[in-house]
Amino acid sequence: MDPEEARTEYLELFNKMQAIAPGDWTKVTPEARGDVCHLPLGMEGTQFSFDSTQGAVSEDQAEAMHKTVKEVFESKGLRVVQTQPSGANRDQTTTGFGDGKFSLQLGTSSFGTTLGGNTRCAPDPEGKFR
């Protein structure tokens, strides 16, 4: 997979997660340049990080969102780590981890909703994506 394929893969899942919680998400700029990441054997690659936020959702909405996100992550073969709502702010996260440093996390609290993570670290011998 090259960096552009990694970006496309990530944004497809990212957009799917945003659709689960429709609302006024902050804009993501997918055309942004990537960051250097390190691959095995000392090689360099490129990865992209995209983050977005929106307002808080109700406790019932948060519960339904985390359940759906977990199911989607599992259907994509990602390892899922989920926290339970805690504290007065109802902080909760659902994170999907894949190979190649891939991660995507949905976070909810009484302050807002966040979505963010990193694409896979993909070989980029020409360094044209950073």
Secondary structure by P-SEA (a helix, b strand, c coil): ccaaaaaaaaaaaaaaaaaaccccccccccccbbbbbbccccccbbbbbbbbbbccccaaaaaaaaaaaaaaaaaabbbbbbbccccccbbbbbbbbbccbbbbbbbbcccccccccccccccccccccc
